[in-house]
Amino acid sequence: MAKSSSGNKNDIRIVVAGDPATGKSSLILTAVSENFPTNVSPVLPPSRLPDDMFPDRVSITIIDTSSSVELRNKVGEEMKRADVVVLTYACDRPETLDRLSTYWLPELRRLQVRVPVIVVGCKLDLRDEEQQSSLEQVMYPIMQNFREIETCIECSASRHIQIPEVFYYAQKAVLHPTAPLFDQETQTLRPQCVRALKRIFILCDHDKDGALSDAELNDFQVKCFNAPLQPSEITGVKRVVEEKLPEGVNGRGLTLRGFLFLHALFIEKGRLETTWTVLRKFGYNNEIRLDEDFLPPSFKQAPDQGVELTLDAVEFLRGIFSMYDNDNDGAIRSADLDDLFSTAPDCPWSKGPYLGAAPTTALGGLTMDGFLSKWALMTFLEPAKSVEYLKYIMYNGDAASAIRLTRRRRTDRKKRQSERNVYQCFVFGPKKAGKSALLDAFLGRRFSEKYGANAEERYAVNVVEGPRGVKKFLILREIPEDKIKSILSAKESLAACDIAIFVYDSSDELSWKKTAELLVEVAGHGEDTGYEVPSLIVAAKDDMDPYPMAIHDSTRVSQDMGIDAPVPISAKLGDFNNIFCRIVSSAERPHLSIPETEVGRSRKQYHRLVKSSVTFVSVGAVAALAGLAAYRIYAARKNSN
């Protein structure tokens, strides 16, 4: 494969630091002027290397630093701004080499400077000839402790030995870093790199036979390096692989194992630019993730708009599910899911709001509905991430065609109808009201008497089938009682809410009182901000005796606020009174169940009064103008007589 590269950075900032008199300034001046200086300033101004000095033709700025203790803070600030740091020591002074591991490298870590480091031994011509240790022997223990060291090199400015190479390696460490691709300790490709190369291999395996034929290898070469491979070169590549790894080649061509072996071989031989060129041609950045240019452009999303997958994306996911449902039992297990995301940086559902958020089978597998539900949740919460992972699992449509913005919720209320496919329901209620039991039931989990308070928000997502067989995705977002005030402190906190439910323990009067207060508080917030949301009251624990005034109190509040009476449910008995369908139905007709507070009602009456007064004044003004016009006509006729 041809050797080529193209970095994604146009200007590289190299900061040179080290102990006094280790040759920093002489190194820089010799590289810039190609002449060894006789007189050197204590600290040089920023210097630039010619753009055409190296094949990548990238601008390089070199920053010299002071060695004085008084200016250590300034040196630290410069290193924080660096793309790569060059640390120098003097080959004729072993104590300056020791200072790398006792001061300079720990200092970089203390400052949290996470860039490649090039260690440079200057004044090679002055080293004691009796010193027999090789550079590798000297640097190996240091590099074991400080993995940020990319390369070590020795040079001599006065003898012009390996001066350009110092800055070539520094540039290369930025454009083609080793650390993301290769583990120096184990001498193996890093998992992230393997995942990216596997995806590239599958994309290039056009006939999906598990191997790259000669024609497919040639297409790959042309795409990445703009030059075809000669038949003899293809034969040579396969021969090298087959000699070292027999299973790397089969009758159909180069296998995935062979493809990965080739890249490990390139990296071991120092040809990192080859692998980086391949990765970048397929859209990867230095973090081995798809670059923003390969994802949909950012779009303007109003606070009360949602994001959903398009029908094309959903159909693609249905096909993916069927492909990985190896035993055709209607579920994909954990191992299948790992295989599905083996071409992605990781499984996006292994933590955060997605872990345990969708229904599973008794054996822990994801059903089709559970699989699509997780995608719906991720698209709703993190649309860019959703598209990114669609691309990782081979979605070949245009990235922007995978998602769509929904109509604003405010518009839905005016039109008295919502046509969304995904609804988010905020679940409010005091502690021990039964919120978690409701979410568990929604996911098909058994009721447990054991109480476990949720300190953080929790999501549950599933498919709800409506009366006409139309399926919608419902996201339940459990809001812990302790988090309500912080959530409502933001003006747009209810903008993303399609419907709110208020759960209380029907056997506990205090639970009801807290829920009623919450209902008023949330409704008032919606009235104040213009993000009113339809609401339902849920009377949980219906298997227990209600407190004496339960029906009277709840009926009064629901009538006063203009919403339906509480829906009784019992998680223990498994009786949910069709609550999830009711939630979706209310969200589909968002104008019908919006609660009204006393303050909100008074405000509406005031606005109606003002409006009617303006109308009365307007009618009076029209009548007056008409009267004035009639008088003028009468007066004109009288005068003419």
C-alpha positions as CSV (number, residue, x, y, z in Angstrom):
1,M,0.0,0.0,0.0
2,A,1.3,3.4,-0.9
3,K,2.6,5.8,1.8
4,S,0.6,9.0,2.0
5,S,-0.9,11.3,4.6
6,S,-3.0,14.2,5.2
7,G,-3.4,15.7,8.7
8,N,-6.4,17.6,9.9
9,K,-4.4,20.4,11.5
10,N,-3.1,23.4,9.5
11,D,-0.8,25.0,12.1
12,I,1.4,23.2,14.7
13,R,2.7,24.8,17.8
14,I,5.9,23.2,19.1
15,V,7.1,24.3,22.6
16,V,10.8,23.6,23.5
17,A,11.6,23.3,27.2
18,G,14.3,21.9,29.4
19,D,17.0,22.7,31.9
20,P,19.5,25.6,31.4
21,A,22.2,25.2,28.8
22,T,20.8,22.0,27.3
23,G,20.8,23.5,23.8
24,K,17.2,24.6,23.3
25,S,17.9,27.9,21.4
26,S,20.8,26.4,19.3
27,L,18.5,23.6,18.3
28,I,15.8,26.0,17.1
29,L,18.1,28.5,15.3
30,T,20.0,25.7,13.5
31,A,16.7,24.2,12.3
32,V,15.4,27.6,11.1
33,S,18.5,29.1,9.5
34,E,20.4,25.8,8.8
35,N,23.5,27.5,10.4
36,F,24.9,26.9,13.9
37,P,24.7,30.2,15.8
38,T,27.8,31.6,17.5
39,N,25.8,34.0,19.7
40,V,22.4,32.9,21.1
41,S,19.9,35.1,22.9
42,P,18.6,33.8,26.3
43,V,15.1,33.3,24.9
44,L,14.3,33.4,21.2
45,P,11.1,35.0,19.8
46,P,8.6,32.6,18.1
47,S,10.2,31.0,15.0
48,R,8.6,29.5,11.9
49,L,9.8,26.7,9.7
50,P,9.1,26.9,6.0
51,D,5.8,25.3,5.1
52,D,7.5,23.1,2.5
53,M,10.2,21.8,4.8
54,F,8.3,18.5,5.3
55,P,5.9,16.6,3.0
56,D,2.7,17.4,4.9
57,R,3.3,21.1,4.2
58,V,1.9,22.3,7.5
59,S,2.8,25.5,9.2
60,I,5.1,25.0,12.2
61,T,5.7,27.6,14.9
62,I,8.5,26.9,17.4
63,I,8.3,28.5,20.9
64,D,11.5,28.8,22.9
65,T,11.2,29.0,26.7
66,S,13.2,30.4,29.5
67,S,15.1,28.2,32.0
68,S,15.0,30.7,34.9
69,V,13.0,29.7,37.9
70,E,11.3,33.1,38.0
71,L,9.6,32.4,34.7
72,R,8.4,28.9,35.4
73,N,4.8,30.0,35.4
74,K,5.2,31.5,31.9
75,V,6.8,28.3,30.7
76,G,3.9,26.3,32.1
77,E,1.4,28.6,30.2
78,E,3.3,28.0,27.0
79,M,3.3,24.3,27.4
80,K,-0.5,24.3,28.0
81,R,-0.9,26.0,24.6
82,A,1.4,23.5,22.8
83,D,0.4,20.8,20.3
84,V,3.6,19.0,21.1
85,V,6.3,19.5,23.7
86,V,10.0,19.0,23.0
87,L,12.0,18.3,26.2
88,T,15.8,18.7,25.9
89,Y,18.7,17.3,27.9
90,A,22.4,17.6,27.3
91,C,24.1,14.4,26.2
92,D,27.3,15.5,28.1
93,R,25.4,16.1,31.4
94,P,23.6,13.0,32.7
95,E,22.0,15.0,35.5
96,T,19.9,16.9,32.9
97,L,18.5,13.5,31.6
98,D,17.6,12.6,35.2
99,R,15.7,15.9,35.5
100,L,13.3,14.8,32.8
101,S,11.8,12.1,35.0
102,T,12.2,14.0,38.3
103,Y,10.8,17.4,37.2
104,W,9.8,18.0,33.6
105,L,7.6,15.0,32.9
106,P,5.8,15.2,36.3
107,E,5.4,18.9,35.8
108,L,3.6,18.3,32.5
109,R,1.2,15.9,34.3
110,R,0.7,18.4,37.1
111,L,-0.3,21.0,34.5
112,Q,-2.5,18.5,32.8
113,V,-0.7,19.0,29.5
114,R,-2.0,16.0,27.5
115,V,0.0,16.3,24.3
116,P,2.8,14.1,22.7
117,V,6.3,14.6,24.1
118,I,9.5,14.3,22.1
119,V,12.6,13.8,24.2
120,V,15.8,15.3,22.5
121,G,19.3,14.7,23.6
122,C,21.3,17.8,22.4
123,K,25.1,18.2,22.1
124,L,25.6,14.6,20.9
125,D,29.1,15.6,19.7
126,L,30.1,16.4,23.3
127,R,29.1,13.1,24.8
128,D,31.7,11.0,26.6
129,E,33.0,8.4,24.2
130,E,33.3,5.9,27.0
131,Q,29.6,6.0,27.6
132,Q,28.4,2.7,26.1
133,S,24.7,2.8,26.9
134,S,22.5,3.1,23.8
135,L,19.6,5.7,23.7
136,E,17.1,2.8,23.8
137,Q,18.7,1.4,27.0
138,V,18.7,4.8,28.6
139,M,15.2,5.8,27.7
140,Y,13.3,2.5,28.0
141,P,12.6,2.8,31.8
142,I,11.6,6.5,31.4
143,M,9.2,5.6,28.6
144,Q,7.7,2.8,30.6
145,N,6.7,5.3,33.3
146,F,5.8,8.2,31.0
147,R,3.7,6.9,28.1
148,E,3.2,10.4,26.7
149,I,6.7,10.2,25.3
150,E,6.2,9.7,21.6
151,T,9.8,9.6,20.3
152,C,13.4,9.9,21.6
153,I,16.2,11.3,19.4
154,E,19.7,12.6,19.8
155,C,21.2,15.4,17.8
156,S,24.0,17.9,17.4
157,A,23.4,21.5,16.3
158,S,27.1,22.2,15.8
159,R,27.6,19.1,13.6
160,H,24.1,19.4,11.9
161,I,23.2,15.9,13.0
162,Q,19.5,15.0,13.0
163,I,18.3,18.6,13.5
164,P,15.4,18.6,10.9
165,E,14.4,15.1,12.2
166,V,13.7,16.5,15.6
167,F,10.9,18.7,14.3
168,Y,9.8,16.2,11.7
169,Y,9.1,13.8,14.6
170,A,7.4,16.5,16.5
171,Q,5.1,17.3,13.6
172,K,4.5,13.6,13.0
173,A,3.5,13.2,16.7
174,V,0.7,15.7,16.1
175,L,-0.5,14.6,12.7
176,H,0.1,10.9,13.1
177,P,0.1,10.1,16.9
178,T,1.0,6.6,18.0
179,A,-1.0,6.5,21.2
180,P,-4.5,6.3,19.8
181,L,-3.5,3.5,17.4
182,F,-1.0,1.3,19.2
183,D,-0.2,0.1,22.7
184,Q,3.6,0.2,22.9
185,E,3.6,-2.1,26.0
186,T,1.6,-5.0,24.5
187,Q,2.7,-4.2,20.9
188,T,-0.8,-4.5,19.7
189,L,-3.4,-2.3,18.0
190,R,-5.6,-0.5,20.5
191,P,-9.3,-1.7,20.7
192,Q,-10.6,1.7,19.4
193,C,-8.3,1.4,16.3
194,V,-9.4,-2.2,15.7
195,R,-13.0,-1.2,15.8
196,A,-12.5,1.6,13.3
197,L,-10.4,-0.6,10.9
198,K,-13.1,-3.4,11.1
199,R,-15.7,-0.9,10.0
200,I,-13.5,0.3,7.1
201,F,-12.9,-3.3,6.1
202,I,-16.7,-4.1,6.1
203,L,-17.4,-0.9,4.1
204,C,-14.8,-2.0,1.5
205,D,-16.0,-5.6,1.3
206,H,-18.6,-4.8,-1.3
207,D,-19.7,-8.4,-1.9
208,K,-19.9,-9.1,1.8
209,D,-17.9,-12.4,1.5
210,G,-15.6,-11.6,4.5
211,A,-12.5,-10.9,2.4
212,L,-11.1,-8.2,0.2
213,S,-10.7,-9.5,-3.3
214,D,-7.9,-8.0,-5.6
215,A,-10.5,-5.7,-7.1
216,E,-11.7,-4.5,-3.7
217,L,-8.1,-4.0,-2.5
218,N,-7.5,-1.9,-5.5
219,D,-10.6,0.2,-4.9
220,F,-9.5,0.7,-1.3
221,Q,-6.0,1.8,-2.5
222,V,-7.4,4.3,-5.0
223,K,-9.8,5.8,-2.4
224,C,-7.2,6.2,0.2
225,F,-4.0,7.0,-1.8
226,N,-5.3,8.1,-5.2
227,A,-3.2,5.5,-7.0
228,P,-4.0,1.9,-8.1
229,L,-2.0,-1.2,-7.0
230,Q,-0.2,-3.2,-9.7
231,P,-1.2,-6.9,-9.7
232,S,2.4,-7.8,-8.6
233,E,2.0,-5.4,-5.6
234,I,-1.3,-7.0,-4.5
235,T,0.4,-10.4,-4.8
236,G,3.3,-9.1,-2.7
237,V,1.1,-7.7,0.0
238,K,-0.8,-11.0,0.4
239,R,2.4,-13.0,0.4
240,V,3.8,-10.9,3.3
241,V,0.6,-11.5,5.3
242,E,0.4,-15.2,4.5
243,E,4.0,-15.8,5.6
244,K,3.3,-14.3,9.0
245,L,-0.3,-15.0,9.4
246,P,-1.7,-17.9,7.3
247,E,-5.3,-17.1,8.2
248,G,-4.9,-13.6,7.0
249,V,-5.5,-14.7,3.4
250,N,-8.0,-17.2,2.0
251,G,-9.2,-18.1,-1.4
252,R,-11.4,-15.0,-1.7
253,G,-8.7,-12.5,-0.7
254,L,-7.4,-10.6,2.4
255,T,-9.4,-11.4,5.6
256,L,-10.1,-9.0,8.4
257,R,-7.3,-10.5,10.5
258,G,-4.9,-10.0,7.6
259,F,-6.1,-6.4,7.1
260,L,-5.5,-5.7,10.8
261,F,-2.1,-7.4,10.7
262,L,-1.0,-5.2,7.8
263,H,-1.8,-2.0,9.8
264,A,0.0,-3.3,12.9
265,L,3.0,-4.0,10.6
266,F,2.9,-0.4,9.2
267,I,2.8,1.0,12.7
268,E,5.7,-1.2,14.0
269,K,7.8,0.0,11.0
270,G,7.0,3.6,11.8
271,R,4.6,4.2,9.0
272,L,1.8,5.6,11.1
273,E,0.9,8.0,8.3
274,T,-0.4,5.1,6.3
275,T,-3.0,4.0,8.9
276,W,-3.9,7.6,9.7
277,T,-4.5,8.3,6.0
278,V,-6.9,5.4,5.8
279,L,-8.7,6.4,9.0
280,R,-9.1,10.0,7.8
281,K,-10.3,9.1,4.4
282,F,-13.1,7.3,6.1
283,G,-13.9,10.3,8.3
284,Y,-12.1,9.6,11.6
285,N,-10.4,12.2,13.7
286,N,-7.5,12.0,16.1
287,E,-9.8,10.5,18.8
288,I,-10.7,7.7,16.3
289,R,-14.3,9.0,16.2
290,L,-16.2,10.1,13.1
291,D,-15.3,13.8,12.4
292,E,-18.1,16.4,12.4
293,D,-17.9,16.7,8.7
294,F,-19.2,13.2,8.3
295,L,-22.2,13.9,10.6
296,P,-25.3,16.0,10.0
297,P,-24.8,19.8,10.4
298,S,-26.0,21.3,13.6
299,F,-29.6,22.4,13.3
300,K,-31.6,25.0,15.2
301,Q,-33.9,23.2,17.6
302,A,-36.5,25.2,19.6
303,P,-36.8,24.1,23.3
304,D,-40.2,22.6,22.7
305,Q,-39.2,20.7,19.6
306,G,-38.2,17.0,19.6
307,V,-36.0,14.9,17.4
308,E,-37.1,11.5,16.0
309,L,-35.7,8.9,13.7
310,T,-37.1,9.0,10.1
311,L,-38.9,6.0,8.6
312,D,-35.8,5.2,6.6
313,A,-33.6,5.0,9.7
314,V,-36.2,2.8,11.5
315,E,-36.4,0.4,8.6
316,F,-32.6,0.2,8.5
317,L,-32.6,-0.6,12.3
318,R,-35.3,-3.3,11.8
319,G,-33.0,-4.9,9.2
320,I,-30.0,-4.7,11.5
321,F,-32.0,-6.3,14.4
322,S,-33.0,-9.2,12.1
323,M,-29.4,-9.7,11.0
324,Y,-28.2,-10.0,14.6
325,D,-31.0,-12.1,15.8
326,N,-29.0,-15.2,15.0
327,D,-31.4,-17.8,16.5
328,N,-34.5,-16.1,15.2
329,D,-36.1,-16.0,18.6
330,G,-37.1,-12.3,18.4
331,A,-34.4,-11.0,20.7
332,I,-30.7,-10.1,20.5
333,R,-28.6,-11.0,23.5
334,S,-25.7,-9.1,25.1
335,A,-23.1,-10.9,23.0
336,D,-25.0,-10.1,19.8
337,L,-25.2,-6.4,20.9
338,D,-21.4,-6.4,21.4
339,D,-21.0,-7.8,17.9
340,L,-23.4,-5.2,16.5
341,F,-21.4,-2.3,18.0
342,S,-18.0,-3.9,17.4
343,T,-17.5,-1.3,14.6
344,A,-18.3,1.6,17.0
345,P,-16.1,3.1,19.7
346,D,-18.2,1.3,22.3
347,C,-21.8,0.2,23.1
348,P,-23.6,3.6,23.6
349,W,-26.1,2.0,26.0
350,S,-23.7,0.5,28.6
351,K,-24.1,3.5,31.0
352,G,-26.0,6.7,31.6
353,P,-29.7,7.0,31.0
354,Y,-29.7,4.1,28.5
355,L,-28.6,1.3,30.9
356,G,-31.7,-0.7,31.9
357,A,-34.0,1.8,30.2
358,A,-35.8,-0.6,27.8
359,P,-37.7,-3.9,28.3
360,T,-35.7,-7.1,28.0
361,T,-36.6,-10.8,27.8
362,A,-36.3,-13.1,30.8
363,L,-32.8,-14.0,29.5
364,G,-31.8,-10.3,29.2
365,G,-32.2,-10.1,25.4
366,L,-33.6,-7.0,23.7
367,T,-36.8,-7.5,21.7
368,M,-37.4,-5.5,18.5
369,D,-39.5,-3.1,20.5
370,G,-36.9,-2.7,23.1
371,F,-34.1,-2.3,20.5
372,L,-36.0,0.5,18.7
373,S,-37.0,2.0,22.0
374,K,-33.4,2.5,23.0
375,W,-32.7,4.2,19.6
376,A,-35.7,6.4,20.1
377,L,-34.5,7.5,23.5
378,M,-30.9,8.2,22.3
379,T,-32.3,10.2,19.3
380,F,-34.5,12.2,21.6
381,L,-31.8,12.9,24.2
382,E,-28.7,13.1,22.0
383,P,-29.6,13.3,18.3
384,A,-26.0,13.8,17.1
385,K,-24.8,10.8,19.0
386,S,-27.6,8.7,17.6
387,V,-26.6,9.6,14.0
388,E,-23.0,9.0,14.8
389,Y,-23.7,5.5,16.0
390,L,-26.0,4.8,13.0
391,K,-23.0,5.6,10.8
392,Y,-20.8,3.3,12.8
393,I,-23.2,0.3,12.2
394,M,-23.1,0.9,8.5
395,Y,-26.2,3.2,7.9
396,N,-25.3,4.3,4.4
397,G,-28.0,7.0,3.9
398,D,-27.2,10.7,4.1
399,A,-26.6,11.5,7.8
400,A,-29.2,14.3,7.7
401,S,-31.8,11.9,6.4
402,A,-31.8,9.8,9.5
403,I,-33.5,12.3,11.9
404,R,-36.2,14.8,11.7
405,L,-37.3,17.8,13.9
406,T,-40.9,17.6,15.1
407,R,-43.4,20.4,15.2
408,R,-43.2,22.7,18.2
409,R,-45.4,21.6,21.2
410,R,-46.8,25.1,21.4
411,T,-48.1,24.7,17.9
412,D,-49.5,21.2,18.7
413,R,-51.6,22.7,21.5
414,K,-53.0,25.4,19.2
415,K,-53.8,22.9,16.5
416,R,-55.2,20.5,19.2
417,Q,-53.4,17.6,17.9
418,S,-49.9,16.1,18.0
419,E,-48.4,13.8,15.3
420,R,-45.2,12.8,17.1
421,N,-43.9,9.3,17.2
422,V,-42.1,9.8,20.5
423,Y,-43.6,11.3,23.7
424,Q,-41.8,12.3,26.8
425,C,-43.7,12.1,30.1
426,F,-42.3,13.6,33.3
427,V,-43.2,11.5,36.3
428,F,-43.6,13.7,39.4
429,G,-44.4,12.6,43.0
430,P,-43.2,12.5,46.5
431,K,-40.9,9.7,47.9
432,K,-42.5,6.3,48.3
433,A,-45.4,7.3,46.1
434,G,-44.8,4.4,43.6
435,K,-43.0,6.2,40.8
436,S,-40.2,3.6,40.4
437,A,-42.7,0.7,40.6
438,L,-44.7,2.4,37.7
439,L,-41.5,2.6,35.6
440,D,-40.6,-1.0,36.4
441,A,-44.1,-2.2,35.4
442,F,-43.8,-0.2,32.1
443,L,-40.7,-2.2,31.3
444,G,-42.4,-5.5,32.2
445,R,-40.5,-6.1,35.4
446,R,-41.9,-7.8,38.5
447,F,-43.2,-5.8,41.4
448,S,-40.9,-5.7,44.4
449,E,-41.8,-4.8,48.0
450,K,-38.3,-3.6,48.6
451,Y,-38.1,0.2,48.5
452,G,-35.1,1.9,46.9
453,A,-35.0,5.6,46.6
454,N,-33.7,7.1,43.3
455,A,-31.5,10.0,44.0
456,E,-31.0,10.7,40.2
457,E,-33.4,11.0,37.3
458,R,-34.3,7.7,35.6
459,Y,-35.6,6.9,32.2
460,A,-37.8,4.1,31.0
461,V,-38.9,3.8,27.3
462,N,-41.2,1.3,25.6
463,V,-43.6,1.0,22.7
464,V,-47.3,1.7,23.4
465,E,-49.9,0.5,21.0
466,G,-52.9,2.8,20.5
467,P,-56.6,1.8,19.9
468,R,-56.1,1.8,16.1
469,G,-52.9,-0.4,16.4
470,V,-50.6,2.6,15.8
471,K,-47.4,2.3,17.8
472,K,-45.8,5.2,19.6
473,F,-42.7,5.4,21.8
474,L,-43.3,6.6,25.3
475,I,-40.4,7.9,27.5
476,L,-41.1,8.0,31.2
477,R,-38.7,10.4,33.0
478,E,-38.8,9.9,36.7
479,I,-38.1,13.2,38.6
480,P,-36.9,12.6,42.2
481,E,-38.6,14.8,44.7
482,D,-35.3,16.4,45.7
483,K,-34.6,17.4,42.1
484,I,-37.9,19.2,41.4
485,K,-36.9,22.7,42.5
486,S,-33.6,22.6,40.6
487,I,-35.4,21.5,37.5
488,L,-38.2,24.1,37.7
489,S,-35.6,26.8,38.3
490,A,-35.0,26.9,34.5
491,K,-37.5,28.8,32.4
492,E,-37.5,26.1,29.6
493,S,-37.6,23.1,32.0
494,L,-41.0,21.9,30.8
495,A,-40.5,22.7,27.1
496,A,-39.4,19.1,26.4
497,C,-42.3,17.6,28.3
498,D,-45.3,16.3,26.3
499,I,-47.3,15.3,29.3
500,A,-46.7,15.2,33.1
501,I,-48.2,12.6,35.5
502,F,-48.4,13.1,39.3
503,V,-48.1,9.9,41.3
504,Y,-49.2,9.7,44.9
505,D,-49.8,6.9,47.5
506,S,-53.6,6.8,47.7
507,S,-53.4,5.3,51.3
508,D,-51.3,8.2,52.6
509,E,-52.9,11.7,53.1
510,L,-49.4,13.4,53.3
511,S,-48.4,11.9,50.0
512,W,-51.6,13.3,48.4
513,K,-51.0,16.8,49.9
514,K,-47.4,16.9,48.6
515,T,-48.6,15.7,45.1
516,A,-51.3,18.4,45.0
517,E,-48.7,21.0,45.9
518,L,-46.5,19.7,43.2
519,L,-49.3,19.8,40.6
520,V,-50.0,23.4,41.4
521,E,-46.3,24.3,41.3
522,V,-45.6,22.6,38.0
523,A,-48.9,24.0,36.5
524,G,-48.0,27.5,37.7
525,H,-44.5,27.2,36.2
526,G,-46.0,26.2,32.8
527,E,-48.4,29.2,33.0
528,D,-45.6,31.6,33.8
529,T,-43.3,30.4,31.1
530,G,-45.8,29.6,28.3
531,Y,-44.9,25.9,28.4
532,E,-48.1,24.5,29.8
533,V,-48.3,20.7,29.7
534,P,-51.3,18.3,29.9
535,S,-51.3,16.4,33.2
536,L,-52.8,13.3,34.7
537,I,-53.0,12.3,38.4
538,V,-52.2,8.7,39.2
539,A,-53.5,7.2,42.5
540,A,-50.9,4.4,43.2
541,K,-51.2,1.5,45.6
542,D,-54.9,1.0,44.9
543,D,-54.6,-2.4,46.6
544,M,-54.5,-0.6,49.9
545,D,-57.3,1.2,51.8
546,P,-57.4,4.9,50.8
547,Y,-57.2,7.5,53.5
548,P,-60.6,8.7,54.7
549,M,-61.0,11.9,52.5
550,A,-59.0,10.6,49.5
551,I,-61.8,10.6,47.0
552,H,-63.2,13.9,48.2
553,D,-59.8,15.7,48.1
554,S,-58.7,14.4,44.8
555,T,-62.0,15.1,43.1
556,R,-62.1,18.7,44.4
557,V,-58.5,19.4,43.1
558,S,-59.0,17.8,39.7
559,Q,-62.3,19.7,39.2
560,D,-60.8,23.0,40.4
561,M,-57.9,22.6,38.0
562,G,-60.0,21.3,35.1
563,I,-58.3,17.9,34.6
564,D,-59.5,14.2,34.8
565,A,-60.0,12.5,38.1
566,P,-57.0,10.4,39.4
567,V,-56.4,7.1,37.6
568,P,-56.2,4.3,40.2
569,I,-53.5,1.7,39.7
570,S,-51.8,-1.1,41.7
571,A,-48.3,-2.2,40.7
572,K,-48.6,-5.0,43.3
573,L,-51.7,-6.5,41.7
574,G,-50.6,-5.6,38.1
575,D,-53.7,-3.5,37.6
576,F,-52.7,-0.4,35.7
577,N,-56.0,0.7,34.3
578,N,-54.6,1.2,30.8
579,I,-52.5,4.1,32.2
580,F,-49.8,4.0,29.5
581,C,-52.3,4.2,26.7
582,R,-54.1,7.1,28.6
583,I,-50.8,8.9,28.9
584,V,-50.2,8.7,25.1
585,S,-53.8,9.6,24.3
586,S,-53.6,12.7,26.4
587,A,-50.2,13.6,24.8
588,E,-51.8,13.3,21.4
589,R,-54.5,15.8,22.3
590,P,-52.5,18.2,24.4
591,H,-55.1,20.9,24.7
592,L,-57.6,18.8,26.7
593,S,-55.8,18.1,30.0
594,I,-53.8,21.3,30.8
595,P,-54.4,22.2,34.5
596,E,-55.3,25.7,35.5
597,T,-54.3,27.3,38.8
598,E,-56.2,30.1,40.6
599,V,-53.5,32.6,39.5
600,G,-53.6,31.4,35.9
601,R,-57.4,31.6,35.8
602,S,-57.4,35.1,37.2
603,R,-54.8,36.1,34.6
604,K,-56.9,34.7,31.8
605,Q,-60.0,36.5,33.1
606,Y,-58.0,39.7,33.2
607,H,-56.8,39.3,29.6
608,R,-60.3,38.5,28.5
609,L,-61.6,41.7,30.2
610,V,-58.9,43.8,28.7
611,K,-59.6,42.3,25.3
612,S,-63.3,42.9,25.5
613,S,-62.6,46.5,26.7
614,V,-60.4,47.1,23.7
615,T,-63.1,45.7,21.5
616,F,-65.8,47.9,23.0
617,V,-63.5,51.0,22.6
618,S,-62.8,50.0,19.0
619,V,-66.6,49.7,18.3
620,G,-67.3,53.0,20.0
621,A,-64.5,54.7,18.0
622,V,-65.9,53.3,14.7
623,A,-69.4,54.6,15.7
624,A,-68.1,58.0,16.6
625,L,-66.2,58.3,13.3
626,A,-69.3,57.2,11.4
627,G,-71.3,59.9,13.3
628,L,-68.7,62.5,12.5
629,A,-68.8,61.6,8.8
630,A,-72.6,61.8,8.7
631,Y,-72.5,65.3,10.5
632,R,-70.0,66.6,7.9
633,I,-72.2,65.5,5.1
634,Y,-75.3,67.1,6.7
635,A,-73.3,70.3,7.3
636,A,-72.1,70.4,3.8
637,R,-75.6,70.1,2.4
638,K,-77.0,72.7,4.7
639,N,-74.4,75.2,3.7
640,S,-75.0,74.6,0.0
641,N,-78.6,75.4,0.5
